[in-house]
């Protein structure tokens, strides 16, 4: 899990001493054994400075959960296994799944040019939507500039002074894409791979054009409702996280030192279909387990989703269509995604058969190893 899949900015790193660990708790039928190393890895993240962590795993023995640290630095309240949290770029797998369902229904082709659905939107400084395909959006081979890499955007929404001035701004998908279009593409479409949140803002817009409904409506209708993901939501412009939930914390700086700020409330329209979703660990386990077991996509579309491309600089991770394949040190492959947004970093993965899943969240965005938790659970 070495890919930066957050709204990158200055502060929210996907991977890896505000508070020392408080009590750690475990619940569920499998809590008496089999996940001890995972619990220790979660506790180690808190010892490294993450305010609090929550994790849930599901396997043949049932569900197991662990928490460590605190959910509120002011009151000392603990984190809960039922915490809802902002999942950032995990949203991308939901978006990609909907587009693959639409392909299975014959309503679009992944090889359609983006301009077919969004005429004239991807234009400017060398960008040309007539050359970029929907598939290239989903696997990040489009070359489209990442709007979160724009320096003005970064200062306005990720650094302290800008964040506290702009945290409740509403930005439309069209405005986010326009920020990207002020820059040259990173490379010609299909030439290589580079993560870009703009790709998934555009993907959400394509869903809207194909269906006539906002992408959030389609995710609710096709995924959240049928899977009974009762803790999962697409907040739009709502600035709060539904209860039960913990506070979220960030340094809002270029370093992992300095004061810690409560960044719980913010307008997630800055993430749009690239990362606005809220969920909990049990829901994410259910979603990724169902996806990899073939419950959400026909075999052909799931195969397309799992057709991966190389990520330069990371020999152990490859990227499919909104889905990452990571080879762990023990040889096990896990499929899933990770994500971050202010004060919240999360990972959700499952084995290729969908039978063993893990999802977890840290409520701080400046420290803590996600890789260590995944390795502990599956190795």
N, C-alpha and C positions, 0 to 999 in steps of 0.2 A: 504493500500500500504506500508507494512512494510518490504518487501523483498528487499534485496540488489540485484538488477538485472543489475547493471552496470558492466563493466570491473572493478572489485571491487577496487583493488589497494589501495593506501594510501589516495587518494584524492577525488575520485568521489563517494560520497554517493548518493544513489537513493533518500532518503527522507530527509526529514528534520531531519564594515559598510563602504562597499566600496563606496557606493554612495547613497545619499538620493533620494527618489523618485522624478523624474521630472514629467512632465505632463503625465496623463493617457488618453488614447483615446479609443473610442468605435465606431464601424461601423457596418452596416448591418441592416436589417429590424427589428430585434428584440432588437436593442440596447436601445430602449426607456423604456424597462421594462422587468422584469423576470430574469435578470442576475446580478442584483445589488450586491448581496452577493458575486458572483464570482469575479466581478471587485474588490471589496474590498479585497478579499483574495489574488488576484494577486498583488494589491498595497501593501498589508501587507508583501508579500514576498520581494518586493523591499525595503520596509522600514527596513526589517530584514537584508539586506545586499546583496541580489541578484542584480547584475547590472541592469538587465532588464528581462522582461517577455512578452510572447505573448501567447494568448489563443484564440481558436475558438470553439464555440459550435454550434451544429445543432439540431433542434427539429421541431415539427410540425409548428412552426411559422417562420421557415427559419434559416438563419445563423446569428450568432452574434460573434463579435470579440472584444477583448480588448488588449491593450498593456500598459505597464508601465515601467518606468525607461529608461535606455539607451542601445543602441546596440553597442556603441563605447565609451569607457571611455576617449579616447584621444580627440575626436571631439565633444562628447556630442550628436551625432545623435541618434534619438529615435529608438526603436524597431518598427518593422512593423508587421501587421497581416499576411503579405505575406512572412515573413522570412522563409527561409529554414534553417534547423539545423540538426546536427548529432543526431540521435534518439537512438543510443546505442542498448540496448537489445530489443527494440520494433521490431528489425529485426527478432527476434526469432519467432514471430507469423507468419510472412511471410514464413519463412523456414518450420515451422510446417504445414502450409496450403498446400504448395507444396507437401510435403510428404504424406499428407492425400489425395490429389488429385491423386497422383500416386497409393496409395492403392485402391482408388475407381476405377482406371483403370486396376486393377489387376496386376500391375507391381511389387509390393512388398507387404509384409505383415508387419504390425507394430510389429508382434511377430517374425519376422526374427531376427536371431542373427546378431549382427553387423559384426561378422567375415565372414558371407556369402558375404557381399558386400565389406568389407575392410579387407581381410584376413591378419592376422598378425600385423595389425596396433595397435590394443589395446592389448598390451603385455608389461609386465615389472613390477617388484616389486609387483606382485600379481594381476595386471590387466589381464583380459582374455576376449577378445571380443567374445569368444565362449559361454559365460555365460550372456552377456548383450544383451538386445533386443533394437530394434529401438524405441519402445514405452518408454522404460526406459530412453533413451536419451532425448526424448521429454518432459517427465514429471519429469526429474531430480531425478529419483530413481535408477540410474545406479551405483552410488558410484564412478564414474570416477573422479579423482582428477581435481580440477579447476586450469588450468595453470596460471591464474592471481593471485593465492595464492602462487605461487613460489616466494620466497624472492628475488632471483636474478632478476627475471622478474619485480617484483614490484619496486626494486631500479632503474632498467634500464629505465622503461617506465612511472613511476608515481611520482617519487620524482624529485626535481628540477634539480640536477646535471645530473642525468641519462636522464631525459626527453630532456633536451636541447642538449644532445649529441646524442640521439638515436631517436628523434621524426620523422625522415624521413627514418628510417630503413624499409626494406621490409621483412616480415616474411611470410613463406608459411604455409598453414594449417598443413602440415606434421610436420613442425618445432614446431608449437604450441602444437600439440598432443604429440610430443616427450618430451617437457618440462613436461607435465603432467605425462608421463610414468616414469619419474625419481622418482616419489613418489608412495607410497602405495595408494591403493584405500581408500576412506573414509569409506566404508562399503561394505558388500556383495551386489551384485545386487538385488534390490527389497526389501532390509531390511528396509529402511527408505527413507527420502527425504533430499536432500541438493543441493542447487543451484550450478551448474558448467558450466562455459562457454565452457569448453571442449566438453560437450555434443553436443552443437550446431555447433561447428567446425566439429565434426564427422558427424552430421546430414547433413551439407552442402556437405561433402565429399560423403555421401551415395547418395544424389541427383545426384551428378556428375557420380557416377558409374552406377546408374540405368538408367539415361537418355543419358549418353555420352556427356552431356553438363555441363559447369560450373553452379553451383547453381544460380548465378546471372542471367544467360541467361534464366533459367526456371522461376525465379521470374518476370523478365521483360516480358516474353512471356505470362505467365499465369495470372499475377496479375496486374502489373503496366500498361501494354498496354490496356487490356480489361476494366479496371476501369478508364482509362484516368488520371492516377496519374502523372500529368505533372511536379510536383515539387519533385518527388521521384526518387532516383537513388541509385545505388550501386557503389561507387566510385573506388573500387579495391585498387589501390595504389595512386590515385589522392589525393594530399595533401590539396587542397582548397575546399571550400564550394561554390556552385554556387550562384550567385546573383539572387534575393535580399537575403541578409543574414546579420547577425550581427557578431560581434567579440565574442569569447568565452574566459572565464576567469577561472583561477584556482589558488589555493594557493600552489599546488605542495608540500604539506607537510603533516605531520601527524596530524596537528591541523588546526582549522578554523581561525587562526590568522596569522599575518605576511603579507608580500607583496602579491600583486595580479599580476599574470602573464597572458599575452595574449598567449593562447594556440590554437588559431584558426586553424593554419595549422599543420597538422600531417598526417602521413601515416596510414590510418585506417586498413591496413592489420594486425595490432596487434589485431584487433577485428574479422576480417574475418566474417564468417556467424553467429557468436555470437553477432555481433553488429556494422557492418560497415555502415549501411544504412543512407541516408540523406532524409529528407522529410519536409513537412510543416503541419500545424495543419489541414487545410482543407482536404488535402489528407488523413491524418490519420483518420479523422472523416469518410470519405467516405469508406475507407478500412474496418474499424471495423464495421461500419453500414452494409455494404454489407455482411461481414462474418457472423454476428449474424442473419441477415435476411435470411440466407441460400442461398445466391446468388453465393457463391464460392465453397461450398461443398455439396454433397448429404446429406440427413438427417442422414444417418448412420454415416458418417464421422464427421459431426458436433457434433453428440451425443458423439462420441469417444473423440473429442477435448474437450468437456465440462465435461468429466468424470474426476473429480478432486481428488487429494490426499491431505492429511493433511500437513500443514507446521508447524512444531514444533515451539512453541513460538509465533504464530500468529493465534489466534482463529478465526479471522475475514476474513482471506484470505486462499484460497485453490488454488492449481495449477493443471491445466489440461495439455493439449498438446500445450505448447507455449501460453497458455491463462490463466489468473488469474481471479478468481471469488472472489470479495471483497464485504462483507456485511457492509454497512455503518451504522452509528449510528441511522439513521432513519429507518433502516430495508430494504432499497433499495439495490438490488444487482447490481453491475456493472461488466462488463467483459472487459478485455483488458490486457495491459502490460505497464510496465514502463521501463525506461532505462537511462543509463548515460554513458558518455565517457568524456574525459578531457574537462572541461569548459561547459558542456551541460548536463542538466538533463531534462527528458521529461516523460509525462504520457499521455496515450490515452485510453479512456474507453467509453463504451456504455452500455445502458440498454439491458436486455436480448432479447428484440424484435428488437434491432438495430435502434430504432427510435429517440433516444436522445443520442448524442455523444458529447464528449469533448476531445480535445487534447491541450496540452500546453507545453511550454518550458521555462526553466530558463537558461540564458547564464552565470551562475556561478554554481560551483559544491560543495559549502561548506555550504550552508545555504538555508533556504526557505522551507516551508511545502507544499509538494504536496498533502498530505491528506486534508489539509484545503481547498484547491481549489476544489478538487473533492467533498468534503462534501458540500461546498457552492453551487455548481452547482446542485447537485441531491437531496439535503435535504432542 
